[in-house]
């Protein structure tokens, strides 16, 4: 399959490009700058330029798209650009796919749409029906992009899956963050004490692109369990005492439920990181 990956040079994108290429797909990285050593092709694409987006999709004869390209958080650029560029880029991509007949899209959203940096979860495990309470321009843009995705699904017949990624990190980043969190557990609350290995995020993208029949809409994507040597229930009790703990919150299982992704396309993280368990990348 010919697959365009926007933001393929980024933290998640580089692993997605490698995962897709290893599975035999033809991959093109559409980004502002190449990442040396990545397999597949590269096109310099400004997602805020609709012409760039149309040309990239047409030139590569793309059959599916994994849309990761965006300003990666609030504060990288002024908020007007964070919101405006990210929403414009997503809309340009969805419109171009609709016009060119490209039906399958993975849209990178974020668990920041739930607003746990400022609001306790109403209940846990948190599923995709939990209210959205964005607290910055980045999260607000992700909500808008999800709404745009719903519009294109309803009116143009696209299949767009919005992945609400939580705490995705490259393998070398995870260990130091766990060590810091072990000393300061409160620092992990806004990401519910989880981390997602970027290699697992990449597999989720591939699985969803390859799945024969999968429903559009939001999907939580995170690690399998909390990274601290404590139960999820005890962490929530200490730091989010108002959160309703439901019966299916057990042991160290992540307070962000990925059940929908597991049922839809088989997502199940392979790399479980804890205070005593790590999975560094093999050295060349």
Secondary structure, DSSP 8 states (H G I E B T S, - for coil): -EEEEETTTSTTHHHHHHHHHHTT-EEEEEESS--TT-SSEEEE--TT-HHHHHHHHHHHT-SEEEE--S--STTSS-HHHHHHHHHHHHHHHHHHHHHHT--EEEEEEEGGGG-TTTS--SEESB-TTS-----SHHHHHHHHHHHHHHHHHHHH--EEEEEEE-SEE-HHHHHHHHHHHHH-GGGGGGGTT--EEHHHHHHHHHHHHH-SS---EEEEE--SB-SSSS-HHHHHHHH-TTSEE-TT--TTB-SB--HHHHHHH----S----SS--------
